[in-house]
Amino acid sequence: MAETGMPPSKWLRHARVLRAMSPQSVTSVAFDMAYEATSAFSYMFRQTLGVSPREVLRNR
C-alpha cells in the first residue's frame, strides 16, 4: 500500500482494467486473467470504469 497508495485488491482491479485495454478480445483477456466467465470480467470492468469493455474497444 505504501508504494501504490491503494489496497492490493484495488491495485489488482486497476491492473486488470489496464490489461483489458489491449487489442485482444474481451473473452481472451477474461480467461487470461482467470475469470471463469466473460460476464464476470465485464461486470468488474464496468464497475471500475463505468463503461463496458466493448464500448471502450468500439470508441478506439
Biopython code that builds the backbone (N, CA, C, O; Angstrom):
import numpy as np
from Bio.PDB.StructureBuilder import StructureBuilder

atoms = [
    (1, "MET", "N", (0.816, -1.176, 0.000)),
    (1, "MET", "CA", (0.000, 0.000, 0.000)),
    (1, "MET", "C", (0.876, 1.262, 0.000)),
    (1, "MET", "O", (0.483, 2.298, -0.537)),
    (2, "ALA", "N", (2.035, 1.164, 0.593)),
    (2, "ALA", "CA", (2.929, 2.320, 0.640)),
    (2, "ALA", "C", (3.407, 2.714, -0.758)),
    (2, "ALA", "O", (3.622, 3.897, -1.024)),
    (3, "GLU", "N", (3.574, 1.751, -1.641)),
    (3, "GLU", "CA", (4.080, 2.037, -2.996)),
    (3, "GLU", "C", (3.000, 2.515, -3.961)),
    (3, "GLU", "O", (3.263, 3.356, -4.821)),
    (4, "THR", "N", (1.805, 1.990, -3.827)),
    (4, "THR", "CA", (0.752, 2.309, -4.792)),
    (4, "THR", "C", (-0.290, 3.281, -4.260)),
    (4, "THR", "O", (-0.996, 3.924, -5.037)),
    (5, "GLY", "N", (-0.389, 3.390, -2.948)),
    (5, "GLY", "CA", (-1.387, 4.266, -2.358)),
    (5, "GLY", "C", (-2.787, 3.668, -2.352)),
    (5, "GLY", "O", (-3.763, 4.372, -2.092)),
    (6, "MET", "N", (-2.891, 2.380, -2.635)),
    (6, "MET", "CA", (-4.190, 1.713, -2.632)),
    (6, "MET", "C", (-4.019, 0.288, -2.125)),
    (6, "MET", "O", (-2.932, -0.281, -2.213)),
    (7, "PRO", "N", (-5.091, -0.283, -1.597)),
    (7, "PRO", "CA", (-5.012, -1.671, -1.129)),
    (7, "PRO", "C", (-4.761, -2.627, -2.297)),
    (7, "PRO", "O", (-5.065, -2.299, -3.443)),
    (8, "PRO", "N", (-4.205, -3.811, -2.007)),
    (8, "PRO", "CA", (-3.896, -4.768, -3.076)),
    (8, "PRO", "C", (-5.080, -5.111, -3.970)),
    (8, "PRO", "O", (-4.911, -5.254, -5.181)),
    (9, "SER", "N", (-6.268, -5.246, -3.404)),
    (9, "SER", "CA", (-7.433, -5.594, -4.228)),
    (9, "SER", "C", (-7.751, -4.503, -5.241)),
    (9, "SER", "O", (-8.105, -4.801, -6.381)),
    (10, "LYS", "N", (-7.630, -3.255, -4.839)),
    (10, "LYS", "CA", (-7.894, -2.151, -5.763)),
    (10, "LYS", "C", (-6.793, -2.063, -6.820)),
    (10, "LYS", "O", (-7.076, -1.802, -7.989)),
    (11, "TRP", "N", (-5.553, -2.279, -6.418)),
    (11, "TRP", "CA", (-4.446, -2.265, -7.369)),
    (11, "TRP", "C", (-4.632, -3.360, -8.411)),
    (11, "TRP", "O", (-4.420, -3.138, -9.603)),
    (12, "LEU", "N", (-5.030, -4.543, -7.954)),
    (12, "LEU", "CA", (-5.245, -5.655, -8.876)),
    (12, "LEU", "C", (-6.358, -5.338, -9.862)),
    (12, "LEU", "O", (-6.251, -5.656, -11.046)),
    (13, "ARG", "N", (-7.420, -4.716, -9.380)),
    (13, "ARG", "CA", (-8.522, -4.337, -10.262)),
    (13, "ARG", "C", (-8.042, -3.367, -11.337)),
    (13, "ARG", "O", (-8.401, -3.509, -12.506)),
    (14, "HIS", "N", (-7.241, -2.391, -10.953)),
    (14, "HIS", "CA", (-6.717, -1.426, -11.921)),
    (14, "HIS", "C", (-5.785, -2.107, -12.919)),
    (14, "HIS", "O", (-5.805, -1.789, -14.108)),
    (15, "ALA", "N", (-4.978, -3.032, -12.443)),
    (15, "ALA", "CA", (-4.083, -3.771, -13.340)),
    (15, "ALA", "C", (-4.891, -4.568, -14.357)),
    (15, "ALA", "O", (-4.523, -4.630, -15.530)),
    (16, "ARG", "N", (-5.974, -5.167, -13.923)),
    (16, "ARG", "CA", (-6.823, -5.939, -14.835)),
    (16, "ARG", "C", (-7.481, -5.049, -15.879)),
    (16, "ARG", "O", (-7.576, -5.422, -17.049)),
    (17, "VAL", "N", (-7.929, -3.891, -15.463)),
    (17, "VAL", "CA", (-8.563, -2.967, -16.405)),
    (17, "VAL", "C", (-7.538, -2.491, -17.430)),
    (17, "VAL", "O", (-7.844, -2.424, -18.620)),
    (18, "LEU", "N", (-6.343, -2.163, -16.993)),
    (18, "LEU", "CA", (-5.300, -1.745, -17.934)),
    (18, "LEU", "C", (-4.964, -2.856, -18.909)),
    (18, "LEU", "O", (-4.738, -2.595, -20.091)),
    (19, "ARG", "N", (-4.926, -4.082, -18.435)),
    (19, "ARG", "CA", (-4.645, -5.229, -19.298)),
    (19, "ARG", "C", (-5.749, -5.396, -20.336)),
    (19, "ARG", "O", (-5.495, -5.813, -21.466)),
    (20, "ALA", "N", (-6.960, -5.071, -19.945)),
    (20, "ALA", "CA", (-8.095, -5.210, -20.856)),
    (20, "ALA", "C", (-8.053, -4.198, -21.983)),
    (20, "ALA", "O", (-8.781, -4.345, -22.964)),
    (21, "MET", "N", (-7.239, -3.198, -21.871)),
    (21, "MET", "CA", (-7.132, -2.186, -22.917)),
    (21, "MET", "C", (-6.323, -2.678, -24.113)),
    (21, "MET", "O", (-6.164, -1.953, -25.094)),
    (22, "SER", "N", (-5.813, -3.904, -24.036)),
    (22, "SER", "CA", (-5.056, -4.465, -25.148)),
    (22, "SER", "C", (-5.992, -4.760, -26.316)),
    (22, "SER", "O", (-7.208, -4.819, -26.135)),
    (23, "PRO", "N", (-5.438, -4.946, -27.508)),
    (23, "PRO", "CA", (-6.287, -5.198, -28.681)),
    (23, "PRO", "C", (-6.879, -6.607, -28.728)),
    (23, "PRO", "O", (-7.524, -6.959, -29.715)),
    (24, "GLN", "N", (-6.681, -7.410, -27.702)),
    (24, "GLN", "CA", (-7.252, -8.757, -27.668)),
    (24, "GLN", "C", (-8.753, -8.699, -27.440)),
    (24, "GLN", "O", (-9.290, -7.665, -27.042)),
    (25, "SER", "N", (-9.418, -9.802, -27.692)),
    (25, "SER", "CA", (-10.854, -9.873, -27.450)),
    (25, "SER", "C", (-11.127, -9.880, -25.951)),
    (25, "SER", "O", (-10.269, -10.262, -25.156)),
    (26, "VAL", "N", (-12.312, -9.461, -25.580)),
    (26, "VAL", "CA", (-12.711, -9.438, -24.174)),
    (26, "VAL", "C", (-12.663, -10.847, -23.600)),
    (26, "VAL", "O", (-12.211, -11.039, -22.471)),
    (27, "THR", "N", (-13.117, -11.816, -24.350)),
    (27, "THR", "CA", (-13.102, -13.201, -23.892)),
    (27, "THR", "C", (-11.680, -13.671, -23.612)),
    (27, "THR", "O", (-11.426, -14.300, -22.585)),
    (28, "SER", "N", (-10.769, -13.375, -24.502)),
    (28, "SER", "CA", (-9.380, -13.778, -24.333)),
    (28, "SER", "C", (-8.770, -13.153, -23.080)),
    (28, "SER", "O", (-8.101, -13.837, -22.305)),
    (29, "VAL", "N", (-8.996, -11.882, -22.885)),
    (29, "VAL", "CA", (-8.462, -11.194, -21.702)),
    (29, "VAL", "C", (-9.088, -11.759, -20.436)),
    (29, "VAL", "O", (-8.381, -11.991, -19.455)),
    (30, "ALA", "N", (-10.387, -11.984, -20.435)),
    (30, "ALA", "CA", (-11.073, -12.511, -19.252)),
    (30, "ALA", "C", (-10.499, -13.861, -18.846)),
    (30, "ALA", "O", (-10.224, -14.089, -17.668)),
    (31, "PHE", "N", (-10.318, -14.753, -19.807)),
    (31, "PHE", "CA", (-9.789, -16.069, -19.474)),
    (31, "PHE", "C", (-8.312, -16.007, -19.115)),
    (31, "PHE", "O", (-7.860, -16.772, -18.262)),
    (32, "ASP", "N", (-7.548, -15.120, -19.741)),
    (32, "ASP", "CA", (-6.142, -14.935, -19.371)),
    (32, "ASP", "C", (-6.002, -14.474, -17.921)),
    (32, "ASP", "O", (-5.010, -14.782, -17.259)),
    (33, "MET", "N", (-6.988, -13.744, -17.439)),
    (33, "MET", "CA", (-6.965, -13.213, -16.075)),
    (33, "MET", "C", (-7.670, -14.132, -15.094)),
    (33, "MET", "O", (-7.953, -13.739, -13.963)),
    (34, "ALA", "N", (-7.952, -15.341, -15.517)),
    (34, "ALA", "CA", (-8.519, -16.398, -14.670)),
    (34, "ALA", "C", (-9.968, -16.154, -14.261)),
    (34, "ALA", "O", (-10.423, -16.695, -13.252)),
    (35, "TYR", "N", (-10.690, -15.354, -15.024)),
    (35, "TYR", "CA", (-12.127, -15.235, -14.792)),
    (35, "TYR", "C", (-12.790, -16.454, -15.413)),
    (35, "TYR", "O", (-12.425, -16.871, -16.512)),
    (36, "GLU", "N", (-13.758, -17.021, -14.718)),
    (36, "GLU", "CA", (-14.436, -18.202, -15.239)),
    (36, "GLU", "C", (-15.469, -17.854, -16.302)),
    (36, "GLU", "O", (-15.861, -18.700, -17.106)),
    (37, "ALA", "N", (-15.903, -16.596, -16.294)),
    (37, "ALA", "CA", (-16.912, -16.164, -17.264)),
    (37, "ALA", "C", (-16.599, -14.752, -17.740)),
    (37, "ALA", "O", (-16.162, -13.904, -16.962)),
    (38, "THR", "N", (-16.824, -14.517, -19.005)),
    (38, "THR", "CA", (-16.611, -13.190, -19.577)),
    (38, "THR", "C", (-17.511, -12.161, -18.896)),
    (38, "THR", "O", (-17.118, -11.009, -18.708)),
    (39, "SER", "N", (-18.707, -12.582, -18.532)),
    (39, "SER", "CA", (-19.642, -11.653, -17.889)),
    (39, "SER", "C", (-19.113, -11.147, -16.546)),
    (39, "SER", "O", (-19.339, -9.990, -16.192)),
    (40, "ALA", "N", (-18.421, -11.991, -15.805)),
    (40, "ALA", "CA", (-17.848, -11.563, -14.518)),
    (40, "ALA", "C", (-16.765, -10.515, -14.742)),
    (40, "ALA", "O", (-16.677, -9.532, -14.006)),
    (41, "PHE", "N", (-15.945, -10.731, -15.758)),
    (41, "PHE", "CA", (-14.907, -9.755, -16.082)),
    (41, "PHE", "C", (-15.541, -8.445, -16.546)),
    (41, "PHE", "O", (-15.128, -7.366, -16.120)),
    (42, "SER", "N", (-16.527, -8.541, -17.405)),
    (42, "SER", "CA", (-17.196, -7.338, -17.912)),
    (42, "SER", "C", (-17.849, -6.556, -16.781)),
    (42, "SER", "O", (-17.834, -5.326, -16.785)),
    (43, "TYR", "N", (-18.420, -7.266, -15.814)),
    (43, "TYR", "CA", (-19.036, -6.610, -14.663)),
    (43, "TYR", "C", (-17.988, -5.827, -13.870)),
    (43, "TYR", "O", (-18.214, -4.668, -13.522)),
    (44, "MET", "N", (-16.842, -6.453, -13.582)),
    (44, "MET", "CA", (-15.772, -5.784, -12.859)),
    (44, "MET", "C", (-15.280, -4.564, -13.634)),
    (44, "MET", "O", (-15.045, -3.508, -13.048)),
    (45, "PHE", "N", (-15.127, -4.707, -14.930)),
    (45, "PHE", "CA", (-14.654, -3.628, -15.784)),
    (45, "PHE", "C", (-15.631, -2.449, -15.739)),
    (45, "PHE", "O", (-15.226, -1.297, -15.585)),
    (46, "ARG", "N", (-16.919, -2.761, -15.875)),
    (46, "ARG", "CA", (-17.948, -1.714, -15.857)),
    (46, "ARG", "C", (-18.011, -1.030, -14.493)),
    (46, "ARG", "O", (-18.203, 0.184, -14.421)),
    (47, "GLN", "N", (-17.854, -1.792, -13.415)),
    (47, "GLN", "CA", (-17.859, -1.207, -12.076)),
    (47, "GLN", "C", (-16.669, -0.270, -11.876)),
    (47, "GLN", "O", (-16.774, 0.721, -11.153)),
    (48, "THR", "N", (-15.555, -0.573, -12.503)),
    (48, "THR", "CA", (-14.344, 0.226, -12.346)),
    (48, "THR", "C", (-14.360, 1.479, -13.210)),
    (48, "THR", "O", (-14.027, 2.563, -12.732)),
    (49, "LEU", "N", (-14.746, 1.344, -14.481)),
    (49, "LEU", "CA", (-14.680, 2.470, -15.421)),
    (49, "LEU", "C", (-16.026, 3.105, -15.766)),
    (49, "LEU", "O", (-16.071, 4.219, -16.287)),
    (50, "GLY", "N", (-17.106, 2.411, -15.483)),
    (50, "GLY", "CA", (-18.419, 2.954, -15.799)),
    (50, "GLY", "C", (-18.882, 2.670, -17.214)),
    (50, "GLY", "O", (-19.964, 3.105, -17.608)),
    (51, "VAL", "N", (-18.086, 1.952, -17.983)),
    (51, "VAL", "CA", (-18.445, 1.545, -19.343)),
    (51, "VAL", "C", (-18.008, 0.099, -19.549)),
    (51, "VAL", "O", (-17.143, -0.403, -18.831)),
    (52, "SER", "N", (-18.601, -0.557, -20.520)),
    (52, "SER", "CA", (-18.240, -1.952, -20.786)),
    (52, "SER", "C", (-16.959, -2.019, -21.615)),
    (52, "SER", "O", (-16.585, -1.045, -22.268)),
    (53, "PRO", "N", (-16.290, -3.169, -21.587)),
    (53, "PRO", "CA", (-15.091, -3.326, -22.418)),
    (53, "PRO", "C", (-15.388, -3.132, -23.906)),
    (53, "PRO", "O", (-14.568, -2.570, -24.632)),
    (54, "ARG", "N", (-16.541, -3.587, -24.358)),
    (54, "ARG", "CA", (-16.907, -3.424, -25.768)),
    (54, "ARG", "C", (-17.034, -1.954, -26.154)),
    (54, "ARG", "O", (-16.649, -1.558, -27.254)),
    (55, "GLU", "N", (-17.575, -1.150, -25.245)),
    (55, "GLU", "CA", (-17.699, 0.278, -25.518)),
    (55, "GLU", "C", (-16.320, 0.921, -25.666)),
    (55, "GLU", "O", (-16.117, 1.787, -26.517)),
    (56, "VAL", "N", (-15.403, 0.501, -24.851)),
    (56, "VAL", "CA", (-14.035, 1.041, -24.922)),
    (56, "VAL", "C", (-13.412, 0.648, -26.254)),
    (56, "VAL", "O", (-12.810, 1.485, -26.927)),
    (57, "LEU", "N", (-13.551, -0.617, -26.641)),
    (57, "LEU", "CA", (-12.984, -1.076, -27.909)),
    (57, "LEU", "C", (-13.653, -0.371, -29.087)),
    (57, "LEU", "O", (-12.979, -0.019, -30.056)),
    (58, "ARG", "N", (-14.945, -0.163, -29.020)),
    (58, "ARG", "CA", (-15.685, 0.486, -30.096)),
    (58, "ARG", "C", (-15.242, 1.932, -30.289)),
    (58, "ARG", "O", (-15.218, 2.432, -31.413)),
    (59, "ASN", "N", (-14.894, 2.597, -29.206)),
    (59, "ASN", "CA", (-14.524, 4.007, -29.261)),
    (59, "ASN", "C", (-13.051, 4.245, -29.583)),
    (59, "ASN", "O", (-12.614, 5.394, -29.646)),
    (60, "ARG", "N", (-12.300, 3.201, -29.782)),
    (60, "ARG", "CA", (-10.872, 3.374, -30.103)),
    (60, "ARG", "C", (-10.683, 3.853, -31.487)),
    (60, "ARG", "O", (-9.548, 4.051, -31.922)),
]
sb = StructureBuilder()
sb.init_structure("model")
sb.init_model(0)
sb.init_chain("A")
sb.init_seg("    ")
for serial, (resi, resn, name, xyz) in enumerate(atoms, 1):
    if name == "N":
        sb.init_residue(resn, " ", resi, " ")
    sb.init_atom(name, np.array(xyz, "f"), 0.0, 1.0, " ", f" {name:<3s}", serial, name[0])
structure = sb.get_structure()
